[in-house]
């Protein structure tokens, strides 16, 4: 069995008893294969003289971080062609819950107003989220059109994006990436399925900044020196939609400091991660509602 075959088995979780240690086994695979080859060479040499092939050579497992849910599922799909133990949307479901109220499985003909599938001209305003599973480009009289298939673990749904919106959103429309889509759901007469015509497309950072009421940061007296560092972190992300409120506290009291609109920010993972590293996990909170 070659390295590629072993990798596929490990990624896909074929060995249930070791599934919790796949990240370590995968990281240690080169050492294990090298040890096996060395042992095989030693066995061939010893057999010339009739000696014992020798004991197995133990391989020290590498200490590496556990795979995140996304990494684990990507390994499964790479090996098996599908997600086995979950769906990548799970990573975002809790954060999206305050503003994404519909799952893809809920977008059905029965959800259409005025008689459901008996009224083929009816449309339903929707705000949906899902992972990009496929993108097709078609040429129409109106120009290029993208048909983006998204999935959230409950269902798949096709989203039509006309050229101008597609071109503006192309940086976010990548396989396996999360999209938030605002648009209208209608019946597709050709396929008989529901289809969404997109009116606005956002990545997660843009959706956070659009739907968040504010970004709350906690800062204590002894941390006053970090204000300069906060300014440095915010600079690349200014011009967004999300206000920033600093909750400052010292031994005699506390105050809320709302930054001016010029300091409204976008909210990508990188900024939130840097802020949590600076202030601590509990002192960084995106407030929705």
N, C-alpha and C positions, 0 to 999 in steps of 0.2 A: 504494500500500500504506500503510495507516494504522499508527499507533503500536502498537495492540494486536496487529496481525498480525505486525509485526516482533518485538515482545516474545515472542510465542509461538514464533517460529522460533528466537530466541536461546536461550530457556529450554530448548527441546526438543533443542538441539544439532543443528539441521538443517544448520548449516555446520560440518562435521567439521574443516575446516582451521583454524577459529578457536575450537574448543571450549575450548582452554586459556585463552582470553582473554574468555570470555563475561561474566565479572564486570566487566571493564573496559568492554566494549562496552555492556552493559546500563546501567552508571553514566553512560556518555557519550552515551546515546541522545538525550536532550533537546537537547544541544548539536549533535549531528549533524543532527537534524531541523530545528533552527533555522537552521543553516548552509545546509541544502538549500533551505529556503524563501527565505532571503535571496538565494541564488544564482539561484533561479527568478525572483524579482522583478527582480533586476538584468538577467537575460537578457531579460525582457519589455520593460524600459525601453530597453535598448540596441537591441533589434530595431526599434523605431520609427524609429531613425536609420540602420539598416543596419550598426550597429557589431558587433564581435565580442562574444559573450556573456561573454567573460572566462574566466580559468583557474579550475579547481576550488579551493574554499576548504578547506584542510586543517583537520581537527578534532584538537585535542590530546587524546589519550586520558588519562582521569583515572587517577591512581594510587590504587587502592582495594585492600583486602585480598582475597585469593582467597576464593571461597565455600567454606565448610566442606562436608564430604560431605553433611550433612543439608540445608544450604541448596541445594546443587546438585540433589539429588534432589527436594526440594520444588518447585523451579522446573520440573523435568521433569514431575512429576505434575500441577502446575497447568496446564501447557501440553498435555500428551499424555493425561492421565488415567491414567498408569501410570509406574512407575519404569523408566528406560531403562538407565542405566549401573551400577546396583547396587541395594542395598536399605538403608534406614536402619538396620536391625538390625546391619549391619556396624560401625557406630560403637561399639556396645556389646559385640560378640561376645567380644573379648579379655578385657574385665573380667568378663563373666558366666561365662566358661569354668570358673573354679574351682568353681562350684556349680550351674551349669546344664549337665547332662550329656546331656540329650535335646533334639534338635531336633524341631520340630513334625512333620516328615515321618516321624519314628520312632514316632509314636503311631498304631499300626495295629491291626486286629483280631488279627494274628499276635503282637503283643506282649502280649496278654492272657494271664494264667495259665490253666492247666487247660483246654487245648484250644482256645484262641484264639476264633475267631468261632463255634465250635460250642457255646460256653458263653456265652450272651447275658447271663447275670447276673454274669459275672466282671467285676472292676474292677481297675484298675492305678493305684497311687499315682504321681503325677507331680509334678514341679517344672519348670515351663516358663516361657519368656519370649517375648514377641513385641510387635509394634507394633499398637496399636488400629487396625483397618481399618473397623469398622462396629459400631454399637450398636443393638439393637432392644429395646423394652420390651413385655412382655406382661403381661396381667392373669390371674392364676390364683386358685384357691381359697385358696392360701396367701398371697396378696397379689401385689404387683408382682414381676416377675422380669425380669432383664436378660440378654440373649443377646449376648455380646461376641465379635466375630470378631477374632482376632489372627493376625499373620503374621510370619514370620522370614526370608523369602526362600526357604525350602525348601518351605513349605506354609502353608495357612491352617487354623485350627481354631476351632470355636465353644466358648465357655466360658459355662456357665450360672451366674449369680449370683442367689441368692434375695435378697429385699428387704432384709433387715437388712445383709447383706454389701455389697450394691450401694450402699445409702445411705451406709455408712461409707467406701466406696471411690470415691465419685463424683468427688471432686477430681482423681483420677488417671486416670479413664476418659475420655480425650479423644482425638479423632482424631489419629493420628500419634504418640501418646505411648507410651512403653515400659511394659509391665506384666509383673510376675513373679507367676505363679499357682501356688499349691499346691492340689492337689485330686485327684479320682479320675476316670480315663478309663474310659468304658464304651461299649458299642455302643448307638447310637440306633436302636431298632426301627423308628421312623417313616421316617427318612431312609436307614438302612443305613450311616451314617457314624459315625465316632468322635466323641464329645462329652465334654467335661470339665465336671464339676460343681465349681465353685470352693469351697474351704474357707478360703482366705486369699489376699488380693490385696495386692500391694505396688508402690509406685513404685520407681524406681532408688535413691533416697536411703534408703528404708526397707529395701530388700533389702541394700544395702551394710551398713547398721548391723546387720542380722540375721545375715548370714553372715560378716561380717568378724571376724577374731580380735582385731584391734586397729588403731588408727591410730598409725603411727610418725612422729614428728617429730624432725628433727635440729636441734640448737641448739648453736652454738659459744660460747666464752667472750665474745667480743666482741659477741655478740648478746644478752647477758643482759638488756639494757634492753627487749627485745621481749616479755618475759613479760607485762607489763601489756597489751600489744596482743593477745597470745594470749588472755588472759582476756576481753577485749572481744569478740574474734571468736567465742569459744565460747558466750558467754552466750545468744544466741538459739536455740542448737541443743542445749542441755542437756536431759536427760531421755530421751536415746536409749539404744541398746543397746551402742554401740561404745566400749570402753575406749580411753583415750589414753595413750600412752607417749612421753615426751620423752627422747631420747638426748642428754644433755649432755656436752660434751667441752671440755677446756681443755689447757694446755700440760703439765700433770702427770698427767692421766688422764681417765677418762670414767665416766659413771654413767647408769643407766636410772631415770627418775623416772616411776612409774606413778601417774596421777592417781586420786583417789578416785571411787567410783561416782557421786557427785553430779555429776561432770564427764563422765560418759558422754554421747556425742553421737549425733545423727543425722548423715548424711553426704551432704547435697545438693551439687550441683555448685558452688553459690555459696561454701560454706565451703571446699571443697577448692581452688577457684580463688584465694580470698583467702589461704589458707595458703601456696600455692605462690608467690604474689606477695610474701609476707612473708619466707619462708624459702628459696625457690628450689625449682625442680622436683624435684631429686634428694633433697631433705630432707623430702618429704611422700610417704608410702606407705601405702596401704590393704593390710593383710596378711590374706589369706584362708587357709583350711585348718584 
